């Protein structure tokens, strides 16, 4: 059967989770939706901000790359977006655009690619797998590149926590955020992160949420990136003093992510009052883990 129209929903993601730099990613219940249609000719791109309305659009470039990869030539393409994931905030907006383009293109071409091939292609376009993996599979995913292949493992997170995203008004690109990282790190800092990420994964899977407060002490990226974000270190300290279970820089930032007990109703009110005292505006979103990953609606 030839499909002419398809709608794809992709979740936001939070990568790194502190010590799991370039390794861990988790899907959240905040979504971008994209509708793809094969049209008689040309291209139509709608629903994006004006600056993303041309052929440099990441969804468009990803669908074109997918068609090239699978050898399909559509008559024309229409892409319509309904987006909720903020751009350049460390919440996986780029991964959502890439995955939507790859999956939308695959559907229109009659589904020649399987899920694993979709994962490999989307990772090739993004350049790293830690947002693509959870956005595609849902939940918490460990991913890495090994000999040109992307390896991943999805793990179950115990129930009982929720995520509070502190989203700044300003943006920070992954490129800028990577430029401040050092080329060498100390041995003891590597050991710190190995300790913490092992503790983090075990605590999330077996529900020892009391241990999370010891697990989020990253020394490989947050100390450097934090300097790019006004009030970063103060906000982290404030969240630790309040009853957050853990707090970390989401992906390349600037969003700061707090993990709290699912029954905690006070934290959001208190952190909101604190953020209002700062010079830069911050928005707050309460989120839960998405377990479905990308869905064709
Ligand atoms: N792991 C990457 C980084 C995520 O922290 O740079 C970027 O989306």
Boltz pocket constraint, residues with backbone or C-beta under 6 A from the ligand:
constraints:
  - pocket:
      binder: B
      contacts: [[A, 15], [A, 16], [A, 21], [A, 22], [A, 23], [A, 90], [A, 128], [A, 130], [A, 131], [A, 174], [A, 178], [A, 251], [A, 252]]
      max_distance: 6.0
